[in-house]
Each structure stands twice: as C-alpha cells, then as structure tokens.
Amino acid sequence: MDSNDTQQKNLWEMDPGWTTTVLLVPCVILLTAGFFYLYSFVKGLLSKTSVRNKVVVLTDALSGLGKECAGVFHRGGARLILCGKNLEKLEELGDELASASDPTVTFPSKLVLLDFGDMDSMPEVTSEILECYGCLDVLIFNSGMKVKAPALSVSLEMDKLLMDNNYFGPATLAKGLLPSMISRRTGHLLLVSSIQGKLSVPFRTAYAASKHAAQAFFDCLRAEVEEYGISVSTINTTFIGGSASSPNAEASRSLWSRLYTKKPLGVSPDEAATEIVRTLSSRRKEVVVAPSLPKVALYTRALFPELFFAVVAAGVKSAAAAENM
C-alpha cells in the first residue's frame, strides 16, 4: 500500500463524522429543494381552486386585465359576473369563455352593464348583480380612468368624472353589496389600484387624488368589516398592459422618466391576474407590484419627504426644458 492510500485510510479512521457529513449535505440540499418545490406546487393548486364555485364580480371585464382574470377564473370554476360598459362586447367575451372551456366543469357567465360614470344607475346595477346568484363571494374593482395633464388645464367636470370612476363608483358599489356579504359573514373585496394611490406624480393631480381617496376608503373599510369575516385587499401597480420599450429607448431615458413613465415599468395583464389570484388565496391586505425604483420612491416619500419633493420638482423642470429645446 503506498503512502497516499495510507494517508486516506488514516483520515477516514481519524474522523468518521466527516464521512457522515459528506453524505448528509447533498441529502439535506435535495430535501430542502424538494420541500420548496412541493410547497410551490401545493400553493399553486390552492390558488387555482380558490375561486371554484365562488361568485366573482369583475367591474371591468372588457379591459386587458379584466379579460385575463375572466379567463383564469372561468377555467377555475368560478361563477362569473362580468361587468362593463358595452353589452355586445360582454356577450362576445362570454361566448369566447364558453367555447374555450368544458361546460361540465364551468359555469356560463352572467353579464351586467356597469358604468361608474353614471352614478344614477348604481342602485339598479347593485340589484342586478345580487339577482344573478342571490349573493357574491368576491368583488374585484379592476376598472379605472386615467388623465395626464397639468392641473390648470383639467376642467372641474373632468375632475368629477375621474372621482366618479375611480372613487365614488367603487365606494357606492361596495356599500351596496356589502350587506349581502355581512349577512353571510364571508366575502372578499379586492381593489386593483395604482401606485399613485400612495405616491403622487405631477401632471396627474385628479387621477392621483381619486386613487388616494379609493385607497383610504378601502383601508378604513378593511378594519370595519373584519369582524364579519370579510377580507379587503388592495393591489397597487405602476401600470397594467404596457409593453416594454426597446433597449435603446430605455437607455436614453433620464432617471425622472424611468421612474414615472408607464413603460417599461408596467406589468402585463397575466402578471397582474396571477397576483390577484395569489392575493385572493392568501388574503393579504396590501400588495405593491412594482420594480425597485418606484418602491424606493415610496420609501423616500415616507422617510425623506423634502428630498422626494426636490427630485420631483427637478424632474418637472427637466421635462419642461427638454420640451423647449
């Protein structure tokens, strides 16, 4: 036996625990990886079945996010109530969902005309939604109206229309449907809002104000209805439905435009729908879906407001200077 073999034999004889460690480490790694994979798999299954047989209301089924959610929930076995401003398009969406699914495991969609800009119609809309199944389990506010303009150029009529669509409409519908949930002591209200419900951006005064109002309403409502077993969730995103800009265009953007321009910092409808399903399953109270830079802006606004205001003002001056060049 040569010296190398002798040395190796001595090492094994001197430290038998070393052999056990060498064998155990890979096993622990594999078991840990397997556990996390199983956890993710089970969580995914729970997310897919979280709406089965549930009555789910979508306030804007005709938007990109609305259609994505309608498809996901319909395949998941939900009893859908699809709302929107155009009955013909709602019927087309209902037919598409029906033709792409197995009728033995899904339910035909109910259709309700809903326009938050017409506040006088809200009592009738509320009654029609309740008549569909007699109750509801999930109410998703995924509608919204956007305006980008300097404050002085936005008319009072436009301010009111934004508030109706983004605040008064959802608040009125929520209050109209809540008694049904309270009587059954179950339900989930989910507001798909903007990050501007927490962070104001120049040239979006009315929009940011309406989103702040909606955020505050549902934050207060959450505490008021918790005793009845009703959950209230808010999901704040930067932008839904935008496609990423080209790499060259992105590279040329200033810090200001990269922070506040809706592209490429938005999320796709399928990403937002996935987060909605996940939030309904986990019943998380608040979710922020945004890249790192907007999240940093949120913390800066809260912790260092003077610095945030200075950066915002500098951004406005930079944008004005660029336009005048």
C-alpha positions, 0 to 999 in steps of 0.5 A: 500500500503506498503512502497516499492510500495510507494517508486516506485510510488514516483520515477516514479512521481519524474522523468518521463524522466527516464521512457522515457529513459528506453524505448528509449535505447533498441529502439535506440540499435535495430535501430542502429543494424538494420541500420548496418545490412541493410547497410551490406546487401545493400553493399553486393548486390552492390558488387555482381552486380558490375561486371554484364555485365562488361568485366573482364580480369583475367591474371591468371585464372588457379591459386587458386585465379584466379579460385575463382574470375572466379567463383564469377564473372561468377555467377555475370554476368560478361563477362569473359576473362580468361587468362593463360598459358595452353589452355586445362586447360582454356577450362576445367575451362570454361566448369566447369563455364558453367555447374555450372551456368544458361546460361540465366543469364551468359555469356560463357567465352572467353579464351586467352593464356597469358604468361608474360614470353614471352614478344614477344607475348604481342602485339598479346595477347593485340589484342586478348583480345580487339577482344573478346568484342571490349573493357574491363571494368576491368583488374585484374593482379592476376598472379605472380612468386615467388623465395626464395633464397639468392641473390648470388645464383639467376642467372641474367636470373632468375632475368629477368624472375621474372621482366618479370612476375611480372613487365614488363608483367603487365606494357606492358599489361596495356599500351596496353589496356589502350587506349581502356579504355581512349577512353571510359573514364571508366575502372578499373585496379586492381593489386593483389600484395604482401606485399613485394611490400612495405616491403622487406624480405631477401632471396627474393631480385628479387621477392621483387624488381619486386613487388616494381617496379609493385607497383610504376608503378601502383601508378604513373599510378593511378594519370595519368589516373584519369582524364579519369575516370579510377580507379587503385587499388592495393591489397597487401597480405602476401600470397594467398592459404596457409593453416594454420599450426597446433597449435603446429607448430605455437607455436614453431615458433620464432617471425622472422618466424611468421612474414615472413613465408607464413603460417599461415599468408596467406589468402585463395583464397575466402578471397582474391576474396571477397576483390577484389570484395569489392575493385572493388565496392568501388574503393579504391586505396590501400588495405593491407590484412594482420594480425597485425604483418606484418602491424606493420612491415610496420609501423616500416619500415616507422617510425623506419627504423634502428630498422626494419633493426636490427630485420631483420638482427637478424632474418637472423642470427637466421635462419642461426644458427638454420640451423647449429645446 
